[in-house]
Amino acid sequence: MKKQDRQKRLEFLLAKRKELEKRENKELLFSECVNALGKGVIIYFPEKSEERYCSFQKEVPFTF
């Protein structure tokens, strides 16, 4: 394997590792938030979350 090929492979692997670490950090933060909310927490899919948010916005007026 040429030096240039090894360098590209290393850069690729480092980028993948960094991406994985970001994902793990997000999962950890999400897990901590869910734990902080306690039992009875419900996690919706993004579509359902948007639907719930819109209905909440209609019921409770937001001001800026």
MODA-V527405 format. One record per run of one state. SS is the DSSP state (helix for helix, strand for strand, loop for the rest). FROM is the first residue (numbers start at 1). TO is the last residue. Records with the same first field share a line. If there is no record, write none. Layout:
SS = FROM-TO ; FROM-TO
//
This chain:
loop = 1-2 ; 38-45 ; 60-64
helix = 3-37 ; 46-59
//
